[in-house]
Amino acid sequence: MVISDFITISISFLSVIIAGLATLQARTAALAAKQQVEQQRLDYESAQQPYVWADIRPSSIDGQMLQLVVGNSGPTVASNVIIRINPWPDHVERHHQLLIEALERFNKGHASIAPGRELRWNLGVGHELLAGTSKDRLCRVVINASGPFGPVEELSYALDMNDWRGSTGGALGSLWRVEKALDRLTIATAKPRRTEDEDI
């Protein structure tokens, strides 16, 4: 074997190694591109799913009434919405029947909740519900729903009504107090007044 044959064999061998490395790099790039496309598809589907939640919030009308609020903040309709709250949130007796009926419907599965929709049930005024300091008011919320791309990942968290203790309520952004003042003004101006002729 002459030196020229050795050089030719060495160059051929190096060419095979370089081609193998290039093929490996191309496969790695193709796999990364495929994974990126799959991740983008999953991100798109996730962004299009509904986001159903349950919370305890003050009424937007007067800021004093605490309400159980269920809503869908996602961009699509949530279907077969099942919400389990255990134990049921504290509430005053006058709101018991409507609240329990709603919670039982959600335990069985609510047909749908449209995007941006909120459902509200009164629990009671804050000072009625939060009297006393030692009572445990923690409840667990578990939410299941489906969207256009199938079931949404189960959401589970704790709600504690004691978190509202000491907070200030207010009807921010509401014209409720203005409406009530106008009602009183209307009643006051509708009363018959005595004229000067009647005084004579």
Secondary structure, DSSP 8 states (H G I E B T S, - for coil): --HHHHHHHHHHHHHHHHHHHHHHHHHHHHHHHHHHHHHHHHHHHHHTS--EEEEEEE-TTTS-EEEEEEEE-SSS-EEEEEEEEES-----GGGHHHHHHHHHHHHH-EEEE-TT-EEEEEEEEHHHHS-SSS---EEEEEEEEEETTEE---EEEEEEGGGGTT-----TT--HHHHHHHHHHHHHHHS----HHHH-
